[in-house]
Amino acid sequence: MQTSAPYNGTVSLGTEVNVLPAAIESARSIGGLVVAQLNPRVPYTYGDSVLPCEAVDYAIEAEAPLASPPERPVAETSASIGDRVAALIGDGATLQAGIGAVPDAVLAGLHRRRGLAVWSEMFSDGVLGLAKAGALDPGQPVTGSSAFGSADLYTWMDRDPDVRMLRTETVNDPALIARRPWMTFVIGALQVDLFA
């Protein structure tokens, strides 16, 4: 696994918590070893991403840039869909937006909203845009399990107490999702059956 550099006797899984805590627990339960690449470019995030250094059996220090999606101009179709969907979302909504052209276009259309929260398995730069626009509820941490975006997103996430990276089984727990106010999902469909 890839982690941040050590900090106060801990490391952080940074942008990719996902199923890693469960994988570490499983490896430990059968006597396996945990090997980490300590990468100073991995942002130190809070939540389930924080591990004591003792959880790592072997560590390799190696600085490497984090993957980022290529920058693409917003297509007219994505912008149009984004505007229409954003018009349906009011102040105070909790968003699960995923990543991609349409979710980012929707989030860009929400910059004038206020009190928004994010509870999303995965998020990207659209969430950073909401933070910069002042659209997020300052009392609600951005909660996700993984993030994939620009270097600016990763810099913003680093040591930000308002970003919580949790295990996938927590973020995707239907009971926890049901407690979120005005839960709104913006997810691209891969297939649509026009015949119901």
Buried (B, 14 or more C-beta within 10 A) or exposed (E): BBBBBBEEEBBBBBBBBBBBBEEBEEBEEEEEEBEBBBBEBBBBBBBBBBBEBEBBEEBEEEEEEBEBEEEEEBEEEBBEBBEEBBEEBEEBBBBBBBBBBBBBBBBBBBBEBEBBBBBBBBBBBBBBBBBEBEBBBEEBBBBBBBBBBBEEBBEBBBEBEBBBBBBBBBBBEEEBBEEBEBBBEBEEEEEEEEEE
